[in-house]
Amino acid sequence: MGLPDELVSGGVLKFRVYGGSDCSAMAQRNSQQSDLQRRLVPRGFWQRITPPQLFVASFALLIFAGVLGFRLLPGLFDGERLGWIDSLFMATSAVCVTGLSVITTADRLTFSGELFLLLLVQLGALGILTFTSLIIAAFGRRLSLHQESLVIVRTESAPHLSPRELTRSIVRYTIISEVCGAILLYAFWGPLLGWREAIWPSVFHAVSAFCNAGFSTFSDSLVGFQQQPQILLVISGLIIAGGLGFLTHHELLRKLRAVRSQTAFRMSLQTRIVLVTTLVLLFAGWGLLTVLEWDSTLSGMAFTDRLINGLFMSVTARTAGFNSIDYGDAADSSVLITMLLMSIGGSPGSTAGGLKTTTFALILMVAWSRLRGNEHTTAWYRTIPEQTASRAVGLFTAGIAVAFIGMLLLTISESADGASGASLRDCVFEAVSALNTVGLSTGMTQELSDAGRLIAVLLMFLGRVGMLTLAAALTVRRLGADGFRYANEDVVVG
């Protein structure tokens, strides 16, 4: 390919040397031309949509489909069909894998109704798994919004997996966990319920537990099995497996293979934080709740059953929603600890809600570093980027603000004339449970007024998509930052 004539004279190439001002002007012109081209070239719908918009829209559409299904599909209910508000509540609770219910599923839903409810739970959970894995993988990577919103990208913990393989692995992990859980539950429930009658409860509870949904085919959840430790342990295992997240599970498998083959493999900092924080919260909650409820809701049980139920209370508070005791009879101190565990929730890339274990751990590490006078936050000989620490603080602040507003609105709606007139404790517990998509209740859910149910719907939706959308927005903002800042001026803190 020949050179332009204006660059050639008598066989000699002509060069123009640009100075600093010339380069700056040329870069500015190129930038302006690129912006103009982006404005002039028409973009389709999929090129204009952003990851937060895609995420929120997918959940909203799934909830809308659930509402129409509860209202229009025949054979879902024994008796009268649900109204629009109740249908919206149930669809939102299922899609957002919360577990709060304004009806008793065992009494009102037929087999078809329970199957439809479980389908919404499974679709909602798989959507959360795949999209949150995408958001985690996008942290710190140079990807366009279009790529982030439409594909699952490879992560640092799974660099050998293509986007398609990553998605397939997530689905495979989900199915294998649920199938194994269903088989174990069937083996334990078969002698108690009958081998034929135990099939559906085993499948339903395996899916509901792994997805951290908390829906049950029994009218009293798992209270009737509080003296069946093997069943509570299987449900606990499924909840923990769903709450750890795919990325943690994937690294644990790689670590196991490395040990077997005697090769070196270093787990990522995120996986270490997830595992340590999960274990600390699990055992701390187990000890505190067991001691506080030993002579209360756990009284009358055998020694082993008390320990297992205390463990189950600690596990299920991490956004699962099953209960083996009546939380309406629990001590105020136990309710407070349960609300703290609900607010922390599970881990990133999992089916669980809450602020997430990594966010909670980062808040503590940032506070400890600042109190010691350190400018940087470190863990396991690694320095955590300040942008990540700032995002954790931002998510924590936003979560506290939304929780307070939800408590206030729910207290106002339920103290109005004709409403349930619930206590402050019940309203606060309900709001925290809804926002963190837990599903535990002191018995207030079915007594909520229409306004209270709509507030709970909004809290469940915000709790499921709001924090993740905010995390995505903060990440996109960081990737697109131009480095501009104003002059510094300090303020007094404390």
C-alpha positions in Angstrom: 0.0 0.0 0.0 1.5 3.3 -1.1 2.0 6.5 1.0 0.1 9.7 0.3 1.8 12.0 -2.2 1.9 14.9 0.2 4.2 12.8 2.5 6.7 12.0 -0.3 9.0 14.5 -2.1 11.8 13.3 -4.3 11.9 9.9 -2.7 12.3 11.5 0.8 9.6 11.0 3.4 8.3 14.1 5.0 7.7 14.0 8.8 6.1 16.5 11.1 7.2 16.7 14.6 4.4 17.5 17.1 5.2 19.4 20.3 3.4 19.0 23.6 0.7 21.6 22.7 0.2 20.1 19.2 -0.3 16.6 20.7 -2.7 17.9 23.3 -4.7 19.7 20.6 -4.7 16.7 18.3 -5.9 14.4 21.2 -8.6 16.8 21.9 -9.8 16.9 18.3 -9.7 13.1 18.1 -11.8 12.9 21.3 -14.3 15.4 20.0 -14.6 13.5 16.7 -15.1 10.2 18.6 -17.8 11.7 20.7 -19.5 13.1 17.6 -19.3 9.7 15.9 -20.9 8.1 18.9 -23.7 10.6 18.8 -24.3 10.3 15.1 -24.1 6.5 14.8 -27.5 5.0 15.8 -27.3 2.3 18.5 -29.7 -0.5 19.1 -31.5 -1.3 22.3 -28.9 -3.8 23.5 -26.1 -1.3 22.9 -27.9 1.4 24.9 -28.9 -0.7 28.0 -26.6 -0.6 31.0 -25.9 -3.5 33.4 -27.9 -2.0 36.3 -30.9 -1.4 33.9 -30.7 -4.9 32.6 -30.4 -6.4 36.1 -33.4 -4.5 37.5 -35.5 -5.0 34.3 -34.9 -8.8 34.3 -36.2 -9.1 37.9 -39.1 -6.8 37.4 -40.2 -8.8 34.3 -39.9 -12.0 36.2 -42.0 -10.6 39.1 -44.6 -9.4 36.6 -44.8 -12.8 35.1 -45.2 -14.3 38.5 -48.0 -11.9 39.3 -49.9 -12.8 36.1 -49.3 -16.5 36.8 -50.8 -16.3 40.3 -53.8 -14.3 39.0 -54.5 -16.1 35.8 -53.2 -19.7 35.9 -55.9 -22.2 36.9 -55.5 -24.8 39.6 -52.9 -23.0 41.8 -55.0 -22.5 44.8 -57.3 -24.4 47.1 -60.2 -22.0 47.4 -60.2 -18.3 46.5 -57.5 -16.9 44.2 -55.1 -14.3 45.6 -55.8 -10.6 45.0 -53.4 -8.4 43.1 -51.5 -7.1 46.1 -51.1 -10.6 47.6 -50.0 -12.0 44.2 -47.4 -9.2 43.9 -46.2 -10.0 47.4 -45.8 -13.7 46.7 -44.2 -13.2 43.3 -41.7 -10.7 44.7 -40.9 -12.9 47.7 -40.3 -15.9 45.4 -38.2 -14.2 42.7 -36.2 -12.3 45.3 -35.8 -15.6 47.2 -37.0 -14.1 50.4 -39.5 -16.6 51.8 -42.0 -14.2 53.5 -45.6 -15.3 52.8 -49.0 -13.7 53.3 -50.6 -17.2 53.0 -49.8 -20.6 54.4 -48.4 -22.4 51.4 -49.2 -25.8 52.7 -52.9 -25.0 53.1 -53.6 -22.5 50.2 -51.4 -23.8 47.3 -52.0 -27.0 45.4 -49.2 -29.1 44.0 -49.3 -26.9 40.8 -49.2 -23.8 42.9 -46.2 -25.0 44.9 -44.5 -26.0 41.6 -45.1 -22.6 40.1 -43.7 -21.0 43.3 -40.6 -23.2 43.2 -40.1 -22.3 39.6 -40.0 -18.6 40.4 -37.6 -19.3 43.2 -35.2 -21.3 41.0 -35.3 -18.7 38.2 -34.7 -15.8 40.6 -31.8 -17.6 42.2 -30.1 -18.6 39.0 -30.4 -15.0 37.8 -28.7 -13.8 40.9 -25.9 -16.3 40.7 -25.0 -15.5 37.1 -25.3 -11.7 37.3 -23.5 -11.3 40.6 -20.7 -13.5 39.3 -20.6 -11.1 36.3 -20.4 -8.0 38.5 -17.6 -9.6 40.6 -15.7 -10.5 37.5 -16.1 -7.0 36.2 -14.4 -5.4 39.2 -11.1 -4.0 38.0 -11.4 -5.4 34.4 -11.5 -3.2 31.3 -14.8 -4.2 29.8 -17.5 -2.3 28.1 -20.9 -1.9 29.6 -22.4 -3.9 26.8 -20.0 -6.8 27.4 -20.6 -6.7 31.1 -24.4 -6.7 30.7 -24.7 -9.5 28.1 -22.1 -12.1 28.9 -20.5 -13.8 31.8 -16.8 -13.0 31.8 -13.9 -14.9 33.2 -12.7 -14.2 36.6 -9.4 -14.2 38.4 -10.4 -17.3 40.3 -11.5 -19.1 37.1 -9.2 -17.7 34.3 -9.4 -21.0 32.4 -13.2 -20.9 32.0 -14.8 -19.2 29.1 -18.0 -17.2 29.7 -20.1 -20.1 28.4 -18.2 -22.6 30.6 -18.5 -20.4 33.6 -22.3 -20.1 33.2 -22.5 -23.9 32.7 -20.5 -24.5 35.8 -22.8 -22.3 37.9 -25.8 -24.1 36.7 -24.1 -27.5 37.2 -23.1 -26.5 40.8 -26.7 -25.5 41.5 -28.3 -28.7 40.1 -25.8 -31.1 41.8 -26.2 -29.4 45.2 -30.0 -29.5 45.0 -30.1 -33.1 43.8 -27.8 -34.3 46.5 -29.8 -32.4 49.1 -33.1 -33.9 47.8 -31.7 -37.4 48.0 -30.5 -37.0 51.6 -33.8 -35.4 52.7 -35.8 -38.2 51.0 -33.7 -40.8 52.8 -34.6 -39.1 56.2 -38.2 -38.1 55.4 -39.1 -41.4 53.7 -39.6 -43.4 57.0 -41.4 -40.4 58.6 -43.8 -39.2 55.9 -44.0 -42.3 53.7 -41.7 -43.0 50.7 -44.1 -41.7 48.1 -45.3 -38.7 50.2 -41.7 -37.7 50.9 -40.7 -37.1 47.3 -42.1 -33.6 46.7 -41.2 -32.2 50.1 -37.6 -33.4 49.6 -37.3 -31.8 46.2 -39.1 -28.6 47.3 -37.0 -28.0 50.4 -33.7 -28.9 48.7 -34.3 -26.2 46.1 -35.7 -23.7 48.6 -32.8 -24.2 51.0 -30.0 -24.0 48.4 -31.6 -20.8 47.0 -31.9 -19.4 50.5 -35.6 -18.9 49.9 -37.1 -20.3 53.1 -40.4 -21.4 51.6 -41.8 -24.7 53.0 -44.5 -27.2 52.2 -45.2 -27.5 56.0 -47.5 -25.1 57.7 -45.1 -24.6 60.6 -41.9 -24.5 58.5 -39.5 -27.0 60.2 -40.8 -26.6 63.8 -42.2 -30.1 63.5 -38.7 -31.5 62.9 -36.9 -29.7 65.6 -36.1 -33.0 67.2 -34.9 -34.5 63.9 -31.2 -33.3 63.9 -30.3 -35.1 60.6 -33.0 -33.1 58.7 -31.9 -29.8 60.2 -28.2 -30.5 59.4 -29.0 -31.3 55.7 -31.0 -28.1 55.4 -28.2 -26.2 57.1 -25.6 -27.7 54.6 -27.7 -26.6 51.6 -28.1 -23.1 53.0 -24.4 -22.8 53.6 -23.6 -24.2 50.1 -25.9 -21.7 48.5 -24.7 -18.8 50.6 -21.0 -19.3 49.9 -21.2 -18.5 46.3 -19.9 -20.2 43.1 -16.5 -18.5 43.0 -15.7 -19.7 46.6 -16.9 -23.2 45.7 -14.8 -23.2 42.5 -11.6 -22.2 44.4 -12.2 -24.8 47.1 -12.4 -27.5 44.4 -9.2 -26.2 42.7 -7.5 -26.2 46.1 -8.6 -29.8 46.7 -7.3 -30.9 43.3 -4.0 -29.1 44.1 -3.6 -30.9 47.4 -4.3 -34.3 45.7 -1.8 -33.6 42.9 0.6 -32.0 45.4 0.8 -28.8 43.3 0.8 -25.2 44.6 -2.4 -23.2 44.5 -3.1 -20.0 46.4 -6.7 -19.1 47.1 -7.7 -15.5 46.4 -8.1 -13.0 49.1 -11.9 -12.9 48.6 -12.3 -16.6 49.2 -10.2 -16.4 52.4 -12.3 -13.5 53.7 -15.5 -15.3 52.8 -14.5 -18.5 54.5 -13.1 -16.9 57.7 -16.1 -14.5 58.0 -18.6 -17.2 57.4 -17.1 -19.5 60.1 -16.8 -16.7 62.6 -20.4 -15.6 62.2 -21.6 -19.2 62.1 -20.0 -20.2 65.4 -20.5 -16.9 67.2 -24.2 -16.9 66.3 -24.4 -20.6 67.3 -23.0 -20.0 70.7 -24.9 -16.8 71.5 -28.3 -18.0 70.3 -28.0 -21.4 72.0 -27.1 -19.8 75.3 -29.8 -17.1 75.1 -32.6 -19.5 74.1 -31.4 -22.5 76.2 -34.1 -22.1 78.8 -36.6 -20.4 76.5 -37.6 -21.7 73.0 -35.1 -24.6 73.3 -36.4 -25.8 76.7 -37.9 -29.2 76.7 -35.5 -30.6 74.1 -32.7 -33.1 74.6 -29.2 -31.8 74.9 -28.2 -32.6 71.4 -31.4 -31.2 69.9 -30.8 -27.9 71.7 -27.3 -27.7 70.2 -28.5 -28.6 66.7 -31.4 -26.1 66.8 -29.1 -23.4 68.1 -26.8 -24.1 65.1 -29.8 -24.1 62.7 -30.9 -20.7 64.1 -27.5 -19.3 63.3 -27.4 -20.7 59.8 -31.0 -19.8 58.8 -30.6 -16.2 59.9 -28.1 -15.7 57.1 -31.0 -15.0 54.7 -32.5 -18.5 54.5 -35.8 -18.0 56.3 -36.6 -21.5 57.7 -37.4 -21.7 61.3 -37.4 -24.5 63.8 -38.6 -22.3 66.7 -41.3 -19.6 67.0 -39.5 -16.3 66.8 -42.5 -14.6 68.3 -41.5 -16.3 71.6 -37.7 -15.6 71.3 -35.9 -13.3 73.7 -35.3 -9.7 72.6 -31.5 -10.3 72.7 -31.9 -13.3 70.4 -34.0 -11.2 68.0 -31.3 -8.5 68.0 -28.5 -11.0 67.2 -30.7 -12.6 64.5 -31.3 -9.1 62.9 -27.5 -8.6 62.9 -26.9 -11.9 61.1 -29.7 -11.2 58.7 -28.2 -7.8 57.8 -24.8 -9.3 57.1 -26.2 -12.1 54.9 -24.3 -14.4 52.7 -21.3 -14.0 50.3 -20.9 -12.3 46.9 -22.0 -14.4 43.9 -24.4 -16.5 46.0 -28.2 -16.9 46.4 -28.1 -15.1 49.7 -29.0 -11.5 50.4 -27.8 -9.0 53.0 -24.8 -6.7 52.8 -22.5 -9.7 52.2 -19.8 -11.2 54.3 -17.0 -9.4 52.4 -18.6 -6.0 52.9 -19.0 -6.6 56.6 -15.4 -7.8 56.9 -14.0 -4.9 54.9 -15.9 -2.4 57.2 -14.2 -4.0 60.2 -10.8 -4.1 58.6 -11.0 -0.5 57.4 -12.1 0.7 60.9 -9.2 -1.3 62.5 -6.7 0.1 60.1 -7.8 3.7 60.6 -7.8 3.3 64.4 -4.2 2.0 64.2 -3.3 5.0 62.1 -2.7 3.0 58.9 -3.5 4.6 55.6 -4.0 1.3 53.8 -6.2 -1.7 54.6 -4.4 -5.0 54.5 -5.2 -8.7 54.9 -3.0 -11.8 54.4 -0.1 -9.7 53.2 -2.2 -8.0 50.6 -3.3 -4.4 50.3 -7.0 -3.9 49.5 -7.6 -1.0 47.0 -9.0 2.1 48.5 -11.8 2.1 45.9 -13.0 -1.3 47.1 -12.9 -0.1 50.7 -14.9 3.0 49.7 -17.5 0.9 47.9 -17.9 -1.2 51.1 -18.5 1.9 53.2 -20.9 3.2 50.6 -22.9 0.0 50.5 -23.0 -0.2 54.3 -24.2 3.4 54.5 -26.9 2.9 51.9 -28.1 -0.3 53.5 -28.5 1.4 56.9 -30.4 4.3 55.4 -32.8 2.1 53.4 -33.3 -0.1 56.5 -34.2 2.9 58.7 -36.6 4.3 56.1 -38.3 0.9 55.8 -38.7 0.5 59.5 -40.2 3.9 59.8 -42.7 3.4 57.0 -43.7 0.0 58.2 -44.2 1.3 61.8 -46.3 4.1 60.4 -48.4 1.9 58.2 -49.0 -0.8 60.9 -49.9 1.7 63.6 -52.6 3.3 61.5 -56.3 2.7 62.3 -57.5 -0.7 61.1 -54.0 -2.1 60.7 -52.4 -4.8 62.7 -51.1 -2.6 65.4 -47.9 -4.6 65.6 -45.2 -3.7 68.1 -42.0 -1.8 67.2 -40.0 -5.0 67.6 -42.2 -6.8 65.1 -42.0 -4.0 62.6 -38.2 -3.7 62.8 -37.7 -7.4 62.5 -40.1 -7.6 59.5 -38.4 -4.7 57.8 -34.9 -6.2 58.3 -36.1 -9.6 57.2 -37.7 -8.2 54.0 -34.8 -5.9 53.1 -32.2 -8.6 53.5 -34.4 -11.2 51.8 -34.4 -13.6 54.8 -38.0 -14.6 55.3 -38.0 -15.0 59.0 -40.9 -13.4 60.8 -42.3 -13.0 64.3 -45.8 -13.9 62.9 -46.6 -10.4 61.5 -46.5 -11.1 57.8 -50.0 -12.4 57.3 -51.3 -9.6 59.5 -49.8 -6.8 57.4 -52.1 -4.2 56.0 -52.2 -3.6 52.2 -49.8 -0.6 52.7 -47.5 -2.7 54.8 -47.5 -5.4 52.2 -46.5 -2.9 49.5 -43.8 -1.5 51.7 -42.5 -5.1 52.3 -42.6 -5.7 48.5 -40.5 -2.6 47.9 -38.0 -3.6 50.6 -37.6 -7.1 49.2 -37.0 -5.7 45.7 -34.5 -3.1 46.8 -32.8 -5.7 49.0 -32.3 -8.0 46.1 -31.5 -5.7 43.2 -30.8 -2.4 44.9 -27.5 -3.1 46.6 -26.1 -5.1 43.7 -27.2 -2.4 41.3 -25.5 0.2 43.4 -22.3 -1.9 43.5 -22.4 -2.1 39.7 -23.0 1.6 39.4 -20.1 2.4 41.7 -17.8 0.1 39.7 -18.9 1.6 36.4 -18.3 5.1 37.8 -14.8 4.1 39.0 -13.9 2.6 35.6 -15.1 5.8 33.9 -13.5 8.3 36.2 -11.3 10.9 34.6 -9.2 11.6 37.7 -10.5 15.1 38.2 -10.9 16.3 41.8 -11.2 19.6 43.8 -8.7 21.0 46.3 -8.4 19.2 49.7 -9.9 20.6 52.9 -10.0 18.6 56.1 -12.8 18.2 58.6 -12.9 17.1 62.2 -14.1 13.5 62.8 -15.1 12.2 66.2 
